[in-house]
C-alpha cells in the first residue's frame, strides 16, 4: 500500500502567495507542491473550495501544569488532540521549575509527561531562580536537548517571579548561548501590593483580579525587560501582550531597530473586561488569567499591532482549570488558579474576526498562526511551511464552515469555554500531522504518543550579526587624557 497522499485542487496559502494547486505527501514529509501533480497509487484528498495551509503552531501552552495548588486539567494527549481539531499541529509548552529545583530535572519531568502527546511539541524552559547549576544547565539544554528559548516570569511574587538580578544573569547567559529570552511582563511587586489593597477594599471576587493588574503594571515590566535586553544585546520575546502600554514599548523598541518580538492571545483580541462583572461567580472566575482581559480600546490597538507587524505571533496561553478548581478562590480572587482554554478555537476565532472582517489576508493569517512562530523559534522551514522537505503538517481549511463554540462540543478537557456561544465561520475540515490524518469530518483520529519532540537549535551567529550595535551600547566612550 502506498504511503503517499495527494491533496488536490485546493487554494494553497503561504505567507508569500496563494494559488490553486496540489500537495504531494510521502510518509511524514511534503514531497512536492505544484499544479496538476500526478502520483499514481496515492490516496487522493479533495480540497476543492478549501484553503490548504501550514498547520497552526501555538507558541504558548501549559498542559498539565502544576500551579497555584492544583494541576491544569488538560494533559498532553487531550490538549494536542483538541489542538488538531482546530487546525493546530504543533505546540510549544513550558517547563516551569519550582524555586531551587534543578532546571534539567524539571525539563526531564516535563518530557516524560509529554510522551503521551498526539501531535508535535517543543519546550521553552523557565528560569525561576539562579545559581551555578542553572548557568550550567542552560548550556546542556541548548546543546543537547534543542532548547533555544528561556522564559522569565516578572510576576507571581513569592513563587516563580524573577527579580532584576535573575533577569540580568539569565539574559546574559542566553546571549552567550545564542538563545532567545521570553518574558511574562507584569511588575510583580506592584501586583502584590495592589492585590492587598484591592482585597482590603472589599473586592474579593473575580472583579478584583483586573483591578490588581492594570495595564500600567504590564507596560512597566515590558519596558524594563526591553531596556535590559537592549543594554545586554540579547533578543527578546514578550508573551501575551495585552495592552496599549506594552504594545507602545514594543513598537518603540522595534522602530529603533531592537530585536524584539511579541505575541498576542486570540482571546485578548475579542474578549473584554466586562466578563469579570458577570453576576455568576463561576463564569467570571473562568476568565481569571494574567494579564487579565482589558477594555475595548486595548483590543483595537492589539489588532492594529497585529496588522502592522509589531505583534508577530498569536497564541492561547492554554491553561485549563475546571469549575471546582477555580472555586479554590471562592472567597479570595488571589487564590483563583490563573488560566483559560482556547487551543482548539484560536484559528477559527482569528479567521472569523481577522480574515473575514478584512483585518488580515489569508497569507497574513498563515504568518501569525504558524510561519512567524516557526521562524522566530528556528524550526522553519521544517515547520510552518508548505515546501518540499517540510513536515507534512497541513490544515485543509473550510472558509465557509460555521460552528458555535461551546463546552458542549469542544474537545478541550475543561467544563467551560471562554468563547461560549460565539458563532464563527471558518474551520479545519481536515488536519494532517506529519502525514497522518488526525481530524476529518468532525472526528478525531489521534493516537496517544504519536507526537514527537521538536528540537530548536540556537543561532548565535545570527544574533551576533543582528545585535552587534548593542555590544557596548549606542555610543563610543569618550577617551580622556
BAMARKOL-981828 format. One line per 4 residues: their letters; for each residue x, y, z of C-alpha. Coordinates in Angstrom, 1 decimal. Layout:
# residues N
A = X/Y/Z  ...
# end
This chain:
# residues 481
XXXX = 0.0/0.0/0.0  1.4/3.4/-0.9  2.3/5.8/1.9  1.7/8.7/-0.4
XXXX = -1.2/11.2/-0.2  -2.0/14.0/-2.7  -4.1/17.0/-1.8  -5.8/18.1/-5.0
XXXX = -7.4/21.3/-6.2  -7.2/23.5/-3.1  -6.1/27.1/-2.8  -2.6/26.8/-1.4
XXXX = -1.8/29.6/1.0  1.7/30.5/2.3  3.0/33.8/3.7  4.1/34.7/0.1
XXXX = 1.3/33.8/-2.2  -2.0/32.0/-3.0  -2.5/29.7/-5.9  -4.7/26.7/-6.8
XXXX = -2.5/23.6/-6.8  -1.7/20.2/-5.2  0.5/19.0/-2.4  2.1/15.6/-2.6
XXXX = 2.9/13.9/0.8  5.3/10.9/1.1  5.3/9.4/4.5  5.7/12.2/7.1
XXXX = 7.1/14.7/4.6  5.9/17.0/1.8  7.4/15.8/-1.4  6.2/18.3/-3.9
XXXX = 3.9/21.4/-4.2  2.7/22.4/-7.7  0.0/22.4/-10.3  -1.5/19.3/-11.8
XXXX = 0.8/16.9/-9.8  0.4/13.2/-10.7  1.0/10.4/-8.2  -0.3/7.0/-9.3
XXXX = -1.5/5.0/-6.3  -1.5/7.9/-3.9  -4.5/8.5/-1.7  -6.4/11.5/-3.1
XXXX = -7.7/14.1/-0.7  -10.1/16.5/-2.5  -9.6/20.1/-1.3  -11.7/21.8/-3.9
XXXX = -13.2/25.0/-2.4  -10.9/24.9/0.6  -7.6/26.5/1.6  -4.5/24.4/2.1
XXXX = -2.3/25.9/4.7  0.6/25.0/7.1  -0.8/23.5/10.3  -1.0/26.1/13.1
XXXX = 1.7/26.4/15.7  0.7/27.6/19.2  3.8/29.0/20.8  2.3/29.3/24.3
XXXX = 0.5/26.4/26.1  0.5/24.9/29.6  -0.6/21.2/29.5  -0.9/19.5/32.9
XXXX = 0.8/22.4/34.6  1.2/22.2/38.4  0.1/25.7/39.5  -1.4/27.6/42.5
XXXX = -2.1/24.4/44.4  -3.6/22.3/41.7  -2.8/20.9/38.2  -4.2/22.1/34.9
XXXX = -6.9/19.7/33.7  -5.6/19.4/30.2  -2.8/16.8/29.6  -0.6/16.5/26.6
XXXX = -2.8/13.9/24.9  -6.1/15.7/25.4  -4.6/19.1/24.7  -2.8/18.2/21.5
XXXX = -5.9/16.3/20.3  -8.0/19.4/20.9  -5.4/21.4/19.1  -5.5/19.4/15.9
XXXX = -9.4/19.5/15.9  -8.9/23.3/15.5  -6.1/23.1/12.9  -3.1/23.4/15.2
XXXX = -0.5/20.7/14.6  2.4/21.8/17.0  2.6/23.4/20.4  5.5/25.0/22.4
XXXX = 4.8/24.3/26.0  6.7/25.5/29.1  8.9/23.7/31.6  8.5/25.7/34.9
XXXX = 10.9/24.6/37.6  9.9/25.2/41.2  12.3/27.6/43.1  15.5/25.8/43.8
XXXX = 14.5/22.8/41.6  17.3/21.9/39.1  16.1/23.1/35.7  17.4/20.0/34.0
XXXX = 15.4/17.8/36.4  12.3/19.8/35.7  12.9/19.5/31.9  13.2/15.7/32.1
XXXX = 10.0/15.6/34.2  8.0/17.6/31.5  9.5/15.5/28.7  8.1/12.4/30.5
XXXX = 4.6/13.9/30.8  4.7/14.9/27.1  5.3/11.4/25.8  1.6/10.9/25.5
XXXX = 1.2/13.8/23.1  -0.8/13.2/19.9  0.9/15.9/17.9  4.4/17.5/17.9
XXXX = 5.6/19.6/20.8  8.6/21.6/22.0  9.5/23.4/25.2  10.5/26.8/26.5
XXXX = 12.3/26.4/29.8  11.6/28.9/32.6  14.3/30.4/34.8  12.8/30.8/38.2
XXXX = 16.0/31.2/40.3  19.7/31.4/39.8  22.9/29.7/40.8  25.8/28.0/39.1
XXXX = 23.7/24.9/38.3  21.2/27.0/36.3  24.1/28.6/34.4  25.5/25.1/33.5
XXXX = 22.1/23.5/32.8  21.2/26.2/30.3  24.1/25.2/28.2  23.2/21.5/28.4
XXXX = 19.6/22.3/27.4  20.7/24.3/24.3  23.4/21.9/23.2  21.9/18.5/24.0
XXXX = 18.1/19.0/24.0  17.3/21.6/21.4  16.0/24.3/23.7  16.6/27.8/22.3
XXXX = 14.3/29.9/24.5  14.1/30.6/28.2  11.1/32.1/30.0  11.1/34.7/32.7
XXXX = 8.1/35.4/34.9  8.2/39.0/36.1  5.1/38.3/38.2  3.9/35.8/40.9
XXXX = 6.0/37.2/43.8  6.9/34.5/46.4  6.7/31.7/43.8  8.3/31.9/40.4
XXXX = 9.0/35.6/39.9  12.4/36.7/38.6  13.9/39.8/40.1  16.3/42.0/38.0
XXXX = 19.3/40.1/39.2  18.0/36.9/37.8  16.9/38.6/34.6  20.4/40.0/34.1
XXXX = 22.2/36.8/34.8  19.8/34.7/32.6  19.7/37.2/29.8  23.5/37.4/29.7
XXXX = 23.8/33.6/29.7  21.2/33.3/26.9  23.2/35.7/24.8  26.3/33.6/25.2
XXXX = 24.4/30.5/24.1  22.6/32.2/21.2  19.2/31.7/22.8  16.0/33.8/22.9
XXXX = 14.7/35.3/26.1  10.9/35.4/26.7  9.2/37.3/29.4  5.8/37.4/31.2
XXXX = 5.7/41.1/31.6  3.9/42.3/34.8  5.5/44.1/37.7  5.2/41.5/40.4
XXXX = 5.9/43.9/43.3  3.1/46.2/42.1  0.7/43.4/41.6  1.4/42.0/45.1
XXXX = 0.8/45.5/46.6  -2.3/46.1/44.5  -3.8/42.7/45.3  -3.6/43.5/49.0
XXXX = -5.1/46.9/48.5  -8.0/45.7/46.3  -8.8/42.8/48.6  -8.7/45.0/51.7
XXXX = -11.0/47.5/49.9  -13.7/44.7/49.8  -13.2/43.4/46.3  -13.0/39.6/46.9
XXXX = -14.5/38.2/43.8  -13.2/37.9/40.2  -13.8/41.6/39.6  -10.8/42.2/41.9
XXXX = -8.4/40.5/39.5  -8.2/43.1/36.8  -8.2/45.9/39.4  -5.0/44.5/40.8
XXXX = -3.3/44.1/37.4  -3.9/47.4/35.5  -2.2/48.0/32.1  0.4/50.1/33.7
XXXX = 2.0/47.2/35.6  2.4/45.3/32.3  3.7/48.4/30.5  6.3/49.0/33.1
XXXX = 7.6/45.4/33.1  7.6/45.2/29.3  9.6/48.4/29.1  12.1/47.3/31.8
XXXX = 12.6/43.9/30.1  13.1/45.5/26.8  15.7/48.0/28.2  17.6/45.3/30.0
XXXX = 17.7/43.3/26.8  18.8/46.4/24.9  21.7/47.0/27.2  22.8/43.4/27.2
XXXX = 22.3/42.9/23.4  20.0/39.9/23.6  16.8/39.3/21.6  13.6/39.4/23.5
XXXX = 10.1/37.8/23.0  7.1/39.1/25.0  4.3/36.6/25.6  0.6/37.5/25.8
XXXX = 0.9/41.3/25.1  -2.5/42.5/26.2  -2.5/46.3/26.4  -1.6/49.6/24.7
XXXX = 1.1/50.3/27.4  3.1/47.1/26.5  2.5/47.5/22.8  3.9/51.0/22.8
XXXX = 7.1/49.7/24.5  7.4/47.0/21.8  6.7/49.4/19.0  9.3/51.9/20.2
XXXX = 11.9/49.3/20.5  11.3/47.8/17.1  11.3/51.2/15.4  14.7/51.8/17.0
XXXX = 15.9/48.6/15.4  16.0/46.4/18.5  15.4/42.7/18.1  12.1/42.4/20.0
XXXX = 9.2/40.1/19.2  5.7/40.0/20.7  2.7/37.6/20.8  -0.9/38.3/21.3
XXXX = -3.5/35.9/22.6  -6.6/35.3/20.4  -8.8/35.8/23.4  -7.3/39.2/24.2
XXXX = -8.3/40.3/20.7  -12.0/39.6/21.1  -12.9/39.4/24.9  -13.1/42.5/27.1
XXXX = -13.0/43.1/30.8  -16.8/43.1/31.2  -16.6/39.3/31.8  -15.3/39.9/35.3
XXXX = -18.6/41.7/36.2  -20.7/38.7/35.5  -23.0/38.0/38.5  -22.4/34.3/38.1
XXXX = -19.2/33.9/40.2  -18.0/30.7/38.4  -18.5/32.2/35.0  -16.5/35.3/35.9
XXXX = -13.8/33.2/37.6  -13.2/31.2/34.4  -11.8/34.4/32.8  -9.2/34.9/35.6
XXXX = -5.8/34.8/33.8  -2.8/37.0/33.7  -2.6/39.5/32.2  -6.4/40.0/32.5
XXXX = -8.8/40.9/29.8  -8.7/44.6/29.0  -11.2/47.3/28.0  -12.2/47.5/24.3
XXXX = -9.7/50.3/23.3  -6.9/47.9/24.1  -8.4/45.3/21.7  -8.4/47.8/18.9
XXXX = -4.8/48.7/19.5  -3.8/45.0/19.6  -5.5/44.4/16.2  -3.5/47.3/14.8
XXXX = -0.3/45.9/16.3  -1.0/42.6/14.6  -1.8/44.2/11.2  1.2/46.4/11.3
XXXX = 3.6/43.6/12.2  4.5/45.0/15.6  2.9/41.8/17.0  4.1/38.8/15.1
XXXX = 2.5/35.7/16.6  -0.8/34.6/18.1  -1.1/32.1/20.9  -3.6/30.9/23.6
XXXX = -1.7/30.5/26.9  -3.9/27.4/27.1  -4.0/26.5/30.8  -7.3/24.9/31.8
XXXX = -8.8/24.7/35.2  -12.3/23.3/35.8  -15.0/25.0/37.9  -14.2/23.1/41.1
XXXX = -10.5/24.1/40.7  -11.4/27.8/40.1  -13.6/27.5/43.3  -10.4/27.4/45.4
XXXX = -10.6/31.2/45.2  -14.3/31.5/46.0  -13.6/33.9/48.9  -10.4/35.4/47.6
XXXX = -9.7/36.3/44.0  -5.9/35.9/44.7  -6.4/32.2/45.1  -8.3/31.6/41.8
XXXX = -6.0/29.5/39.6  -4.9/31.7/36.7  -5.7/30.3/33.2  -8.1/29.9/30.3
XXXX = -8.5/27.5/27.4  -8.6/28.1/23.7  -6.1/25.9/21.9  -8.9/24.4/19.8
XXXX = -10.5/27.6/18.9  -7.6/30.0/18.2  -7.5/29.6/14.4  -11.3/29.8/13.9
XXXX = -11.6/32.9/16.1  -8.7/34.6/14.2  -10.1/33.6/10.8  -13.6/34.9/11.6
XXXX = -12.6/38.1/13.4  -9.4/38.7/11.4  -9.7/37.4/7.8  -13.5/37.7/7.3
XXXX = -13.5/41.2/8.7  -10.8/42.3/6.4  -8.2/42.9/9.1  -5.9/40.1/7.8
XXXX = -5.4/38.5/4.5  -5.2/34.7/4.3  -1.4/35.0/3.9  -1.2/37.2/6.9
XXXX = -3.3/34.6/8.8  -0.8/31.9/7.9  2.0/34.2/9.1  0.5/35.0/12.5
XXXX = -0.8/31.5/13.2  2.2/29.4/12.0  5.1/30.7/10.0  6.2/33.6/12.1
XXXX = 6.4/31.3/15.2  8.4/28.8/13.2  10.9/31.4/12.0  11.3/33.1/15.4
XXXX = 11.9/29.9/17.2  14.1/28.4/14.4  12.1/25.5/13.2  11.3/26.9/9.8
XXXX = 11.1/25.6/7.1  10.6/22.2/8.7  7.5/23.6/10.4  5.3/26.5/9.3
XXXX = 5.7/26.0/5.6  4.4/24.1/2.6  7.5/23.2/0.7  9.4/20.0/-0.3
XXXX = 11.2/18.6/2.7  8.9/20.2/5.3  7.0/18.1/7.8  3.5/17.3/6.4
XXXX = 1.7/19.4/9.0  -1.2/20.7/7.0  -4.7/22.0/7.6  -7.4/21.9/4.9
XXXX = -9.5/24.9/5.8  -13.1/25.3/5.0  -13.7/29.1/4.9  -17.5/28.7/4.9
XXXX = -17.9/26.2/7.7  -19.9/27.7/10.5  -19.9/26.5/14.1  -20.9/27.6/17.5
XXXX = -18.1/27.5/20.1  -19.2/25.7/23.2  -18.1/23.5/26.1  -20.7/21.0/24.9
XXXX = -19.0/20.4/21.6  -15.3/21.2/22.2  -12.6/18.6/22.7  -10.7/20.5/25.4
XXXX = -10.7/18.8/28.8  -12.4/21.6/30.7  -16.0/22.3/31.7  -16.1/25.8/30.3
XXXX = -15.4/27.6/27.0  -14.4/31.3/27.2  -16.0/31.8/23.8  -19.3/30.1/24.8
XXXX = -22.0/30.8/22.2  -19.7/32.7/19.8  -20.6/31.7/16.2  -17.6/31.6/13.8
XXXX = -17.2/30.9/10.2  -14.1/29.2/9.1  -12.8/25.9/10.5  -10.5/22.9/9.9
XXXX = -12.1/20.4/7.6  -9.1/18.0/7.7  -5.9/18.2/9.8  -2.8/16.3/8.9
XXXX = 0.0/15.8/11.4  3.3/14.6/9.8  1.4/12.8/7.0  -1.4/11.2/9.2
XXXX = -5.0/12.4/9.0  -5.8/13.2/12.6  -9.0/15.2/12.2  -11.6/14.7/9.4
XXXX = -15.4/15.1/9.1  -15.7/16.3/12.7  -13.9/13.2/14.1  -10.6/12.9/15.9
XXXX = -8.2/10.1/14.7  -5.4/10.9/17.1  -3.0/8.3/18.6  -1.6/8.6/22.1
XXXX = 2.1/9.1/21.9  2.3/9.8/18.2  3.6/13.3/18.7  7.4/13.9/18.5
XXXX = 9.6/16.3/20.4  10.9/19.0/18.1  14.4/20.3/18.8  15.0/24.0/18.1
XXXX = 18.7/24.9/17.6  20.2/28.1/18.8  21.5/30.7/16.4  24.5/32.6/17.9
XXXX = 26.0/33.7/14.7  22.7/35.2/13.6  22.2/37.1/16.8  25.8/38.3/16.8
XXXX = 25.3/39.9/13.4  21.9/41.4/14.3  22.9/42.7/17.7  26.4/43.9/17.2
XXXX = 25.4/47.5/17.5  24.3/46.8/21.1  27.6/45.2/22.2  28.8/48.3/24.0
XXXX = 25.7/50.5/23.8  24.8/53.0/21.3  27.7/55.4/21.5  31.5/55.2/21.6
XXXX = 33.0/56.2/25.0  35.0/59.4/25.1  38.7/58.9/25.7  40.2/61.5/28.0
X = 43.8/62.3/28.9
# end
